[in-house]
Each structure stands twice: as structure tokens, then as C-alpha cells.
Amino acid sequence: MEMVLLTALGVGGATVFGSLIGFAFKKISHKFSDIVLSFAAGVMLAAAVLGLILPSIDYGGKYGLIVTVAGVFTGAFCLNLIDKVVPHLHKFVGADSESHSNGSLSKVLLFVTAIAIHNLPEGIAAGVGFGSGNTAQAFLIAGGIALQNIPEGMVIIGPMLAAGVTPKKTFICAMITGLVEVVGTLIGYFAVSVSAVILPFALAFAGGTMLYVISDEMIPETHAHGSERGATYALLVGFCLMLVSDVLLG
């Protein structure tokens, strides 16, 4: 349990760490952000397949494949539903931070709320990973999500400061988005701990949410600013790094 709690704090703390980078470098180039986000997407893609979806099939027994497919689509559908209510990053971060200076504060706060809401299922994915009993894979999954949280934390800062929010309140907002991920991690862990029966579906559900985030948000965002080639190779590097790590630690 202590290990899960520390991991939860690490995953949530990655957002705070990213926000600190955002404070230090208020004008972070899209190219740098896209490369980091693409690398994280590659790590998350491998983590979703190797650490969540394939184990879901193994734990599902006779109906493992059916349960896994149902879980993947359910996870994706749930995030899609959330997206309809509160759009995420790609709806707000289409231009440089300066463009937000003319926007309303309410829009910026909606932007931060969107990140917080989307962090919940990402945190659940990190927590569910520990339910399989494979600690090494669970750490890899959590690491991939944490990597994604760093550039996400970075992009929170510029728009909020440009909208007139004080640095103190901006940092508090970043901490809240990270705290949501901590809560999600604990929810995911306790959910599969209470009942091993839901483990196959929970793993697939978490994998589906990660695949949705990668395809619907991370890849489009990293290909929107002219850095497509670098972003593609960064994704491949992240994926292969996870693949090698899985084989060596497996």
C-alpha cells in the first residue's frame, strides 16, 4: 500500500513538476513540448498494450478476449463522454500563450478544470496497474502517465498568468490537478483490490482510456505545430524504450 501511495504522489507530482518548469520558462516552444509529449505518448501506448490490455486477456480466462474488447471500448466511450461535457487540451491549446491574454478568465479556468477531470481516469489507470500483481509493469504504466503529466503541467501556467491569475493561485490550481490524479490512482487500486473478479475488465478499461487519450489528444496536439517528423520518432523511441524495459524486467 505504501508503494501505491508513493506512486500516486509521484504521478500527481509530475503535474506540479511540469508547472514549475512552466514558471521557470514561461515561453516554452511548441517543438520542445511536442517532442516531450510524443515521447510520453509512445511510453503510454506500450504501457497500455503490454501492461493493461494483454494482461486483461490473460486474467479473463475463457472469456478474456470478449471482456478485454468490451473494457477497451467502455473506457474510450467514457472519456469520449467526458470530452463532450468538458473539452480537453486540444480544444484550448492551439496557439501560443499570448493568444490567451485576450481570452476570458472563465475560459482559462475551464481549461484547468478540463485537465483535472481528465486526470481522474488517467490516475485510475495507474492504480489499476498494481492490481495485476506485476509491480514492474505497474511502475512502467505509472511512469508513462507521469511523463505525460509534465508537459501538461507546463501548459497550464502560461494561459493562467496571461489571464491575470496570480502566480500563487496558478500554482495552487496546478497542485489541484495533480491531486485529482492521486485520488484516481487510489480509486483504481482499491477497486481491483476489493474484487479480483473485476480485474480483467478494469485493466482493459484503463487501457482503453489511455488509448483514447493518445489518439484523440496527444498525437493531434503534437502534430499541430509543424513538428510531425520529430514527434513521430519521439513516439517510436518512447514505445521501444518501454518494450525493452518490459522484456528486461519481465
KAQUI-V866363 format. One record per residue. N is the residue number from 1. PHI is phi in whole degrees, -180 to 180 (999 if undefined). Layout:
((N & PHI) (N & PHI))
//
This chain:
((1 & 999) (2 & -62) (3 & -65) (4 & -65) (5 & -64) (6 & -64) (7 & -65) (8 & -60) (9 & -65) (10 & -68) (11 & -64) (12 & -69) (13 & -67) (14 & -62) (15 & -64) (16 & -65) (17 & -60) (18 & -62) (19 & -66) (20 & -65) (21 & -64) (22 & -62) (23 & -69) (24 & -70) (25 & -125) (26 & -62) (27 & -114) (28 & -86) (29 & -67) (30 & -62) (31 & -62) (32 & -63) (33 & -61) (34 & -66) (35 & -65) (36 & -64) (37 & -67) (38 & -68) (39 & -59) (40 & -63) (41 & -64) (42 & -65) (43 & -64) (44 & -66) (45 & -63) (46 & -66) (47 & -63) (48 & -63) (49 & -77) (50 & -78) (51 & -97) (52 & -123) (53 & -73) (54 & -64) (55 & -61) (56 & -61) (57 & -63) (58 & -65) (59 & -78) (60 & -77) (61 & 66) (62 & -60) (63 & -106) (64 & -57) (65 & -66) (66 & -65) (67 & -62) (68 & -66) (69 & -61) (70 & -63) (71 & -67) (72 & -60) (73 & -69) (74 & -66) (75 & -61) (76 & -65) (77 & -64) (78 & -63) (79 & -68) (80 & -62) (81 & -65) (82 & -63) (83 & -61) (84 & -69) (85 & -85) (86 & -133) (87 & -59) (88 & -104) (89 & -50) (90 & -67) (91 & -84) (92 & -116) (93 & -101) (94 & -115) (95 & -144) (96 & -68) (97 & -60) (98 & -60) (99 & -67) (100 & -84) (101 & -65) (102 & -92) (103 & -83) (104 & -80) (105 & -63) (106 & -62) (107 & -67) (108 & -67) (109 & -66) (110 & -64) (111 & -59) (112 & -68) (113 & -61) (114 & -62) (115 & -62) (116 & -61) (117 & -64) (118 & -73) (119 & -72) (120 & -62) (121 & -65) (122 & -66) (123 & -65) (124 & -60) (125 & -60) (126 & -65) (127 & -70) (128 & -63) (129 & -56) (130 & -74) (131 & -68) (132 & -74) (133 & 86) (134 & -93) (135 & -64) (136 & -61) (137 & -66) (138 & -61) (139 & -67) (140 & -65) (141 & -63) (142 & -62) (143 & -64) (144 & -64) (145 & -68) (146 & -62) (147 & -60) (148 & -68) (149 & -74) (150 & -65) (151 & -65) (152 & -65) (153 & -66) (154 & -63) (155 & -80) (156 & -69) (157 & -67) (158 & -53) (159 & -60) (160 & -71) (161 & -64) (162 & -65) (163 & -85) (164 & 98) (165 & -74) (166 & -67) (167 & -55) (168 & -63) (169 & -68) (170 & -62) (171 & -66) (172 & -62) (173 & -61) (174 & -63) (175 & -65) (176 & -65) (177 & -62) (178 & -71) (179 & -64) (180 & -58) (181 & -68) (182 & -61) (183 & -61) (184 & -60) (185 & -61) (186 & -67) (187 & -61) (188 & -61) (189 & -66) (190 & -68) (191 & -62) (192 & -81) (193 & -74) (194 & -67) (195 & -141) (196 & -70) (197 & -64) (198 & -86) (199 & -56) (200 & -58) (201 & -68) (202 & -64) (203 & -62) (204 & -67) (205 & -59) (206 & -63) (207 & -63) (208 & -65) (209 & -65) (210 & -69) (211 & -63) (212 & -64) (213 & -61) (214 & -64) (215 & -76) (216 & -87) (217 & -123) (218 & -71) (219 & -65) (220 & -59) (221 & -64) (222 & -78) (223 & -107) (224 & -103) (225 & -130) (226 & 86) (227 & -114) (228 & -59) (229 & -64) (230 & -62) (231 & -64) (232 & -64) (233 & -68) (234 & -64) (235 & -63) (236 & -64) (237 & -64) (238 & -62) (239 & -64) (240 & -67) (241 & -62) (242 & -66) (243 & -61) (244 & -63) (245 & -62) (246 & -64) (247 & -69) (248 & -70) (249 & -91) (250 & -74))
//
